[in-house]
């Protein structure tokens, strides 16, 4: 779900700002926005992560690399093809499985990795610029511990030290858990965030809601349409300004939202295991600062 640079980090509603899953989503969204601002257009972060993972000279399958750098296999296929066309990797049939491909770093790829590294380091510095050096180290340590079970033993050190990379790993873990839990109720995490925000703000214009939960206005229109079809949200045009649509929570949305809020709190803690409750509380504080500063 798309977000918009400054808008996505400007507002953090209390009802969502205490939920680790939502904070990870917002931190990931901010990371993407900062990436667009900081990285030169010829540098792709996923491609850089692939080059890092291949730096030991050993070939890796595309499936293995997709899991390592947290992208879909379709996206990894596209990334691998571009790297191959640019001469940065060799893309050959995997001897262990002729239906798949394995990648090997070339000398040109090694030079590109070295040239890209300073830009990628600037990305993490820009992402955490609202935190002190001590807070950044603390945040990195908590994220690394929480993500440990998802990190392969040979995950490159620059990825283990990247706040943006660690946030993305935990965001996808939290999203997967919450999506699975909500599926039987017919909604998804972005629907939950929208309903929670509408309840907190009261009847609210679509444009204000988009800013409050860090989504682009077109995304909110789509989500409001979907929630309207489910009978969970209604729209009403203002008499004084027919161009403005106010969003209202339906009566049937209340019990569902109460249940989803409980799930969000429980699954947020599960997504951050093995951190204890005090460490999760501290991580929540640091993520709030990351998102809002």
N, C-alpha and C positions, 0 to 999 in steps of 0.2 A: 504494500500500500504506500503510495507516494506521499512525500512530505515536502515542505517548503522551508528552505534555509533558516532565516531568522525566526519565522513564525513558529517552527516546530520546537524551538527551545525557549520561547518567550513565556509560556504559561504552563504551570503544573498544578492541576487541581488536587486538593488534599485527598479526595477519595481515591485517586489513582496514584498520587505521589507516595503512598505508603506501601504500594504493591511492587515487589521486586521484579515481577514479570513485565509490568508496564514500564518501569524505569529502565530495564534492559532494552526494551523495544525503543524507547526514546533515545537512549544512549547510542544504540545502533543507528538510528535515523540521523542523529547529530553527526556521528562518524561519517556517514555517507555525504552529508552536506559539507562537512569540513574537507572531505576528500576532493569534492568538486572544486572547492576554493583553492586548495593548496597544491594539489598534484598537477604537473604539466599534462597537457592533453595526450601526450604520447606514452604515458605511464599508466598501466593497468595494475591495480593492486593484487588482483587474483593471479595475474601473470607473474608478478614479482614473487608472490608466495610459492608458485610452482617452481620458479627458478631457484628459490631458496631450498625447497625440498629436494631438488635434484643436485644440489651442490656437492654431494659426496661422490658423484660420478656414477652411482648405481642407477639402473633403469627402474622406473616405477610405472605401474599401470595407471591408466586414466581414472579408473574406479578408486584406486587407493588415493590418488591425488585429490579427487573430488571430495572424499571424506576428510582428508587432511586440511584442506583450505576452506571447507564449509561452503561448497557450491553444489548445485545439482549436476548430475552427470551430463545433462544436455549442455549446460553452461561450460563444463569442463571440456567437452568435445569441441565447442567453438573456440575456447581459449587455446587448446592444444593445437588446433588447426592453424590459428594465427601465428603462434610461436614457431610452428614448423615452417610456415611460409616465410617468416622473417629470418629463418636460419638460426633461431635461438635454441631450438631443441631438434632432436631427431625423433620422428614419430614413426614407429615401426610396429608390425604385428607382434603381439605378445607371445613369445614362445610357449608360455604356460597355458595360453588360451587364445587360439587363432582368431576367435571372434572379437577380441578386444585389442587395444593398442597399448604400447608401453612407450614412455618418453625418456630420452637421455639428454642431458645438458651438453651443448656444444661450447666451444671456446668463445664464440660470439655471445652466447647466452651468459657465460660467466662474466664477461666484460659488461654486459647490460645490467646484470644484477648488481655489480659493484657501482655502476654509474647511477642506478636508481635508488640505492640504499639511503643516501643523504636526504632525498626528497621524502621517502617513506618515514624516516625518523622525524622530519619536520611535521608530518601529519600527526603523529602521536603528541608532539609538543603543542601543536595547535589545538588538538582535541582536549588536552588537560590544562590549558592555559589559565583556567579559572581556579586551579588548585595549586597549593604550595608544593614544593619538591617532596616534602615529607608526606603530604596527603596523596600525591601521585604514587609514591612508592608503596604506601599502605593500600591504596586501591588496587594497584597491580598485583600485590601479594595476595589479597583476598580473592581477586578474580582468578588468579592462577590456581589457588587451592581449590576453588569451587569447580573449575574446569578440568581438574587433573584427570578425572576418569575418562574424559573425551580426548585427551592429548596422547597421541602415540608416543612411545618411548623415544623415537627418533624425530619428533617434531623439532624443527630448527629453533635454536635459541632466540633469534630475532622475532619469531612468531610467539614464542612463550612470553617474551617481554613486551609484546605489543598490546596496549590497552584496547585498541580498536579490534584486534583479532580476538582477544579473549572475550570481549563483550559480545562479538558476533557468535561465538561458540555457545555462550550461555543463553543468548537471546533465542537461538534456534532450539536449544533444549527446552527452555521454558515455553516457547510457542508450541512445540510439539506436544508437551504434556497438557497444556491448557486446551489446545484444539481437540485433542482426543477426549478430554473430559466434557467439553461442551457439545460434542457432535450429537449426542443423543437428545440434546435440547434444541437442535436445529439452528444454533448460532455459532459464530466464530469469534476469536478474540477481539477483532476490530468492532464487531457488533456490541460486544460486552462493554468496551471502552466508551462507545457512543451512548449507550443506554445509561451508564454510570454518570457520564458528564451531563446528559440532559436532566437527570434527576437532581444533580447537585446545583446546576445553574438555573433550573426552572425552565419554563418555555423560553427557547433561545433561538436566535436566527442561525441559519446554517453557516454563515460566514464566521460568526463568533465561535460556534462549536468547533469548526475546523481549526482555529487558532488554539483553542483550549486543549485539544487532544493531539495536536501536532500532525494533522493530516491536511492535504491540499483540499481546497473547496470541491473540485470535481470528485475526489474520493468520497467526501462526505455526502454528496448528492447520491452517489451510487449506493452507499451504505444505508442512507435514509430510505431509498427506494426499497431495498431488500428488507429492512425492518418494517416498513409499511406493509409490504406483501405478507409478512408474518403476523401482522396485527399487533406489533409491539410499539409502534411509533406512529403518530399522526402529524399532519402538516396543516397549518392554518395561515392564510395570508393576512397581513396587517391591513386594517381598513384605511389607515392613514398612508400606507405605502404598499401598494399591491405587488411591488417587486420583491418585497421581503417576506420570506416564509418562516414562520415560527414552528419549531419542533416541540411536540408534547409527548410525554410518556403515556402509553395506554395503561388501563387498569391491569390488564393481564401481564404487563411487563414487570410489575413490582415483585411478585414472588420469584419469578425467574431470576431477576437481578439480585435479589437477596441471596439466593442459592449460589449464583455465579460468583458473588463477592467472597463467600466462604471458600469456594473452590480456589479462587485466585490467591487467597492468603495461604492456604494449605500447600498448593502446588508451587507457589513461589519459594517456600522453604524447601520443598523437595528438590526443586531445580538447583538450589544452591548448596545442597549437601556436598561435602561434609562440614560446612560451616555451622557453628552453633548459633543459638538465638542472639547472643550479644554481637557476634561477628556479622550476622545478617543485618542487624540493626545498624551497625556501623557502615556496612556496605551500602545500605539504603541512603544514609546521610551523604556519603561520598558521591553516589550516583545522582542524587538530587542536585548537588553542586555542579557536577559535570554537565547535567542537562540544562540547568537554568543560568549558568554563568557564561 
